[in-house]
């Protein structure tokens, strides 16, 4: 740490603040616009690792994944203009996923601003709708103030991304300025009257249900909400891609709300007389296109608990709105005294319906992805981390893999393709002691596939699985569903992914039959370095429930 009584460059001041606030990893692509910060980080090389990435989109996704994994702001540093534009994907995901993140952008020098100087962009305008706050530091003496605000805003209330623009001459100017103290996140706590009213709603209910998701969760919050669900025997569903928020083996777990929500779970929500939403925004995917609940007033009694006060009453008008962080709410909820349960059959029915979805459906083609996922389930340790991006291939992971421990799933609720690779790299760097599996489609993988180089450079050992069906499968499915036999733009020409991986020095191999996967996975796991398994699947295997031909035939029948 630098001596705040001595003159320092702005870059040194900024690096010192990052250290004070607990930054351990910075994901980025170096640029000349923030050389002053890079120089400042040299003094902290033993405490803060700069993870050199191969594309700013990969760096931003890694930072977002690290924020998800730790609950602390993931840090990404990029250069101006093109670098910031590439990194926007991670900012958008952090916003939609309520993930704490700070994007540091080099900026043109103050004296040439507003001239459209080389790579100049106004970041306040560019990120206005995608970040909690966008600040530009025009005085190096204010760096401690701005950085403290960035960390606090990113983690307080509803977490999210913050963007700081750094004019390059601010980072080189020498100043004497005091440091800030370490930040402390601020979260609201439910009032006693809130919890009393919640208990009254529970005592009046006959078929309650809880939905959990969103931000501000932790292992302790998860344990508290699980204790609350057990004591009251409330069935629990998780919002989109939040399956590790509640132990999937617990008797109250009723499944996940996704793009393909099980019909029995959707029916259960429709039949519930009380729905407690803990942390979830009730966004479009979780609500099945805003169809599970009437707008603005749901038929069910609705209790909405959320850390961001602006989210309460945004779409749905709840009967009880509670502004609270999830750890604070879970602690008080777990302490609510529960009478003998009056709805055991209700909870058992929803649990049985969920367990029925775990039974594999008939497979299409020589590779059964359900069997692949269930094999992973059988051999992976309980603390293994599974990441994925977006695409129909994720349906098998979401349907058949069961999560028990906190932060064993990293997936974008923003639906962003390309997320699975950088998330896997970030997780493996942060937790070299844990097994990390990154599941990707062929289209999804190649959006950030170059980050294999990052994994190898930093000696990380995630295992990448590439599900190759030779097309953008989700869009092809929608084409056949809405415009049957009118296919355009979705076919792909792919490399040999195993050869591609070996070119980076990774272990790589191809699987074309279900029976070959267990041995291939064992070899990948024992390789001692980054590994990749390409699984070549039949293009007809487009969803667990229906083949591509079945979807096309149903669409044609509707048109007749």
N, C-alpha and C positions, 0 to 999 in steps of 0.2 A: 504494500500500500504506500502511495506517495504521502509525503508530509504536507498537509493542507496549508501550513504556514510558509511553505516555500513556493516559488513560482513554478507553474506547470503549464504545459501546452493544453489546449482544450481536449485533444485526444487522450492525454494522460489523465485529465480530470474525468473524462467519460469512462475510461477503462477502470479507474478507481471506483467510480460509482457502481459500475456493473459488479465489481467484486464485493462491495459493501452490501449490495442487495442480493447476493448469493448466487449470481450466475456461475455456472460450471461449464456449460457448453455454449458455443456460438456457432451456428451453422451459416455458411456463407460462401460466396464467390468473391474473391478479392477484387477491388477496383481502385483506380487512382483517385477517385473522389473521396475516399475515406482512408487514405494512407495514414493520416494522423492518428486515427483510432487503432489501426493495425500496429503502429509503432507503440502506442500506449499499452497495448495488450502484451507486449514483450515482457514487461515487468511482472506480469501475472501468469506467465506461461505454465507455472507449476500448479495453478489453481483454476485457470480458465482455459479449456481446450478450444481452439479454433478448428472446426471441422470443415475442411476444404471440400466443397461440393463441385459437381460438374455442370450444374444448371441452377439458376436461381429458383425455378419452380420446385426442383428437388430440395433445395436448401430451405425454402419456406415451408414445404410439407414436413420436412424433418423437424423444424422448429415447432410447428403445430402439434406434431405427434409427441414431441418431448413435453410440451405444455400439457397435453392430455395425460401423459404418463405420470407426471410429477405433481400436477396442480400448481406449479410455479410457471412464470412466463417463459415460454420457449423463445429464444433469442435468434433472430436472423439478421445478417448484415449483407447489404447488397449495394451496388453502385447505382448511380442516377439513371434516369431514362429507361433504357432497355432492361437493366437489372431490376428496377422497381416494377416494371410492367410484368416481367416474368414472375416476380414474387407475389403478384396480386392474388394468384390462385390460393396460396396459403392463407392470406389475410381473409379471403372470402370464406374458406373452410373454418377458420378460427371463429369468425363471426357467427356462422350458422350452427357451429358445434359448441358455442359458448366456452371456448378454450382461451386461457390466458396466453398472450403472445405479444412480443414487441419486435417490430420491423424497424431496423436502423438503415436509413438510406443516405448515401453520400449525395451532396447537392452542389450545384455550381457556387462559386464564390459570391459573397454578398454584393460586391461591386459590379457584377455583370448580370444580376437578376433582372427579370422582366425584359430581357433582350432576345429571348429564345436562344440563349447561349447553348454551347455544345451539350446536347442531351438534357437540356433543362425541361423540367415538368413542374407544374404547381401541384404539390402532393396534397395540399388541403382540399383542392377540388377533386383530384383523382380518387382519393380514398374516402371522401366525405360520407358516403353511404355504406362503406364496408368496414369501418373501424369505429371504436368507441371514442377515439380522439386522435386527431392528426396535429402534431405540433412541429414547428420549425424553430430551431434554436439560433437566434441571431446575435446572441451575446454569450461568449464562453463562460462568463460569470454566472449564468443562469443554468448551466448544465446540471448541477446537483438538484436544483428545483425541478427541472423538466423530467429528469430521470426518475426521481422519487414519485412524481405524479404519474408517470407512465407505468411503473410497477404497481402502484396503488390502484389506478383505474383498471388495469388489466385483470386484477384479481378480486376487486371489491364488487359487491352487488352481483349482477349477472356478468361473469367473466367474459373477456373478449380481447380482440387485437387492438393494439395502439401502434401508431406510426410516428416515428421521429425523423425529421429531415435535418441533415447535418451539413450546412455549407462548409466546403473544404477549408476555407480560411479560418472559420471558427475553430476547427480542430488543430490548427497550427499556431494560433495566437497564444501568447503566454500571459497567464493571469495568476493571481493569488486569490483563492476562494475557499471557504470552508466546505467540508463534505456534509452530505446529508446523513441521517441515521438510517439503519435498515428499515425498509418499508414494513408495514403491517396491514394486511387485508382487513377490510371492514365488512361484516355481514350482520344483517338484522336478526333478531331473535324473536320468536313468537311471544306475544303477550299471554298472560294467564287466561284472559277472557277468550282469546283465540283457541287455546287448547280445551277450555271448558266447552266452547261451542262445538268444536270438532267431536268431542266425546258425546255430546248430546245427539249429534247427527248419527254417530255410530250406534248409539243405543236405540235410535228410532229405525235403523235400517234392517232390512231382511235379506238383501242381496248386495252387499258392498263389494267394491273392487278398487284396487289401487294401481296407478300407473306411475312408474318412476323413470327419471331421465334427466337430461340437462346438465348444468354446471354446478360447481362448488361441492361435488361429492368427494369422498375420501374413504379409506378402508373403515374408519370409525363410523362415518355416516352410513355406509352400507350395513355394517353390523347392527347399528341402531335401528334402521328401518326393517331389517330382517327380524329383529327381536319384536318390534311392534307388530309385524305381520303374523308372527307365531302366536303372540299373546292373544290377539284378536282373531286369529285364523282367517285373515283376509287374503283372498286370491290376488296375486300381483302380476301385472303385465309390465314389460319394459318398453320404452319408446324406441324408435328406429335406431339400430346399431348401438344400443346401450345394454347389451345382454349380460355384461359382466357387472352390472349395478346390483344384481340380486342373485343369490346362489340358485342356479338352475336345478340343483338337486333337492332344494327345500320343498316341502310338501305344498307350500302356498304358491310356488312359481307356476304361472299359467301361460307363459309364452311371450312372444314379442310382436310388436306392432310394426309392420314393415310394408314393403311394396306388395307383398303377397300374404297379408295377414290371414291366418287360419279362420275359416268361416265360423267355427265354433267359438273362437275368442271374440270375433266381431259380434256374434249373437249374444255372448255373455255381456259385453259392454252395453248393447242395446237393452238387455233385460235388467241390468243393474239398477238399483234405486239410489245408490250413493256411489259416486266416483271421487276418489281422493287422488289428485294429481300432484305428485311430489317432485318438483324440479323441472319437469318437461314443459316445453312451450305450447304443446298441442299444435304442432306444425302440420303442414299439408300431408306428409307421408304418414306420420303417426295417427292422424285422424282419418286416413283413407280419403284424402281430398276434401277434408272438412265435412265429411258425411257421417261420421260416427256420433257427432253431437250437433244438435240444432244450434244455429247462430241467430241471435246472440245469447239466448237463454236455453240451456240444455234441458231436455226432459228429465234427466236424472238430477238429483241433488248433487251439485258440483262444489267440491272444495279444491281450490287451486293454491298450492304453495309454491312460491317462486322467489329466487333471490333478487330479481330485477323488478322493481315496482312498476316500471313502464310496461312490463309484459302482462301484468294483472289487469283484466278488463280490456285487453287489446283486441281480442277477437270474441272471447266468451265472457259473459257476465256471471261470475260464480256466486253461489249462495254464501260462501265464505272465502274471502281472499286473505291469504297470509303471506306477508313479505318476510322471507327468512332464508338464510343460508341452510343448506341441507344438513350439515352437521348439527347446527343448533336445533333445527326442527326434529331431526331423528332422535336426539337425546331426550327431548321432552315427550315425543310420541312414544318412545320405548317405556317411559315411566307412567303412561296413562293406565290406570287400573282397569282391567278387563273382566267382565262378568263371564259366566259359562257361555260358550259359543252357541249361538242359535242358528247358524247357517253352515254347519259342517257339510251337509249334502251338496250345497251350492259350491263350496270350495273344492270338494272332492271331484265334483263333476267337471269343473274347469281344468283341474289338474289332470284328470284322466283324458280329457280331450287333447291336452297338450302332449301327453305321453304317446298318444296314438299317432301324432305327427312325426315322431321319431322312428317309426317303422318304415324301412326303405320301400320305395315304390319300384315297380319294374323298371329296369334300366334300358336305355336305348344305346346300342353300339357296344363295342368290346370293352369300354372302360365305364365302370359304375362309379360315378363320383360320390354317391352316398356311401359306398363301401370304402372309398379312399378316405373320406372325412371320418368315418367311424373307426378306421384303422388309426388315424392320427389321434383320435380320442383315446384309444386303448393304450397307446405307447408314450404319449406326451406326459410330462410331469404336470402337476396341478397348476404350477406357476408359469407355464409356457405362455408366451405372448403370441397371439394370432392377429395378423394385420391383413387388410384387403383394401382394394380400391372400389370401383363401381363397375357393374355389369351383371349379366345373368348368371355368370359363374358363382357369384356370391350367394345365390339362393341355396346352394348345397351347404355352404359353410354355415349360414345363418340358421338353416333348418335343422342340421344334424349335429353341429358341434355344441357342446354344453359347457358353459362357463361357471366356475365356482368362485374363484378368487377375484379380488378387485384388480383392475387394470391388467387384464389378460386379453382384452380386445381393443384394437385400434382400428377404427374404420370411420370414414367421413359421412356424417349425416348430411353434408352438403351434396353428396352424390358425385363427388369429383373423381374422374378417372385419373390414373397415374399416382394415386396416393399410397398404394400398398407397398411399392418398392422403397420410397424414401422413409415411410413409417417403419418398415422392417429394419432399414439401416440404422435409423435413430434409436430404435429400441435395443438393437444389438450392441450399439456403442454405449448406451446408458446402462445396460444390464448384461455385461459379458458373461455373467454367471447363469443366465436363463436361456432356455431354448426359445428362439424366435422363428416363427413360420410366417412367411409373407405369401399370400395366395393372390394370384393375378390372372386376368384374362390376357390373351395375346395382344389385343389392342391396348388394354390398360397398361401392360408391362412396358411396351415400347415408348410410352409417353415419358417415362423416367428411367428406362433401362440402363442408361449410361451411369447411373449411380452405383452400379456394381463396382465401378472403379473406386468410388468413395468407400464402399465397404472393404474392399481389398486394401486400400491405402491405409485405412485406420484399423486394420486387422480385426474387423468384425466378422462374425460368422453366422449371419442369418441364413435360413434355408428358403429359397424362393421356389414356389410352385407356379408354373405357367400352364394354364388350361387353354390349350390351343384348338380352336374350332375354325380358324381361318376366316373370321368375320367379326364385325362389330355386332355381337349377338343380340344385345338388347334392342338396338335399332332395327335389326332384321326382324326380330319378333314383332315389333310394333308395325313394321311395314306389312308383314303378312296378316296381322290382325286387322289393320285398317285399310290397307291397299293390297289385298292378296294378289300374288303373282306379278306385282309391279315393283320389282326389286331394283334398286339403284344405289350405288355409293357405299355399300356395306361389306363388299368382299375385300379380303386382305391377302397380300402376298407376304409371307413371313420368312424370316431366316430360320435356320436350324438353331433353336434357342440354346441347345446344349453346347454347340460349337461356339456360339456367341459368348456364352458364359466362360468357356475354357479360354477364349481369347483374352479375357481379363485375368486369367490365372485361377478362376474358380473351378470347383468340381462341377461337372455337368453331365447329365444323361437324359435319355428319352424313355418314356413309358407309353406303351400302346395297348396293354392289357391290364385288367384289374389285378390279376394274380402277380404281376411283376412289380407292383408298387411297393409292397412291404420291404423287399430286399433293396430296392433302389433307395427308399427312404432311409433305411439303416446305413447304407453306404454314405449317403449325403450327411447324415448326422455324425458319422464317424470320420468325416473328411478333415475336420480340424480347421476348416476355412470356409469362406462363403461358398455356398452350393446352390445348384439350380436343377430342378427336375421339370422337364417339359412333359406334360401329359397331353397326348393327341387324342381328342375326343371326336365322336361323330357329330357333325353339325346339326343333326336331328335332335340331339340331346340338349334342348334349349331351356327347359325348366324341369324341375323334379316331377311335375304333375303331367306335363303334356309335351309331345314332340312338336317340331316345327311343322311337319305335315298335318298333324292334328289341329294346330292353331289355324293353318291356312284353310283346311277343309271346313272348319267351323265358320270362318269368316266368309267363305264362298257360299255356304249354306244360308247365312243370314242375308246375303245379297239376292238370293233367288226369290 
